[in-house]
């Protein structure tokens, strides 16, 4: 009987301690939830304004370019909101660990995809270049053809009836527009 009373007393104390700790952490949890709700609203507002500004300032530009910029901004904002919410909720150690781990993962991914990133950045320049448009005849190295389509990572050419696809980083570094009137 004494053993049962001891166990009941231990369970009772553990339950009381659990409730006390829960009550102590409740303000921090509520603060974290309120912060998260406000941050979500702010991010949505920023992305809406960004889309409107890009649509207004980049009329006639490829929607791929605007979508790329918006996606990059959104990823950084959402990641920041996640880490900030963890910090506000009292989990600074987890936020710091996740931030560090994400940095190393991003470094590895960027190294592994450096050619793809180079093509995407070059594609942004080519999409914005008024001298490089679909229908133009250009020379890239020893290849000469008509630009059929310009995408974020690659460009398609019509060369003697065949379709040739080249990475934008290769094109952006060494293309020349061929003036058919002088040729």
Secondary structure, 3 states (H helix, E strand, C coil): CHHHHHHHHHHHHHHHHHHHHHHHHHHHHHHHHHHHHHHHHHHHHHHHHHHHHHHHHCCCCCHHHHHHHHHHHHHHHHHHHHHHHHHHCCCHHHHHHHHHHHHHHHHHHHHHCHHHHHHHHHHHHHHHCCCCCCCCEEEECCEEEEEEEECCCEEEEEECCEEEEEEHHHHHHHEEECCCCCC
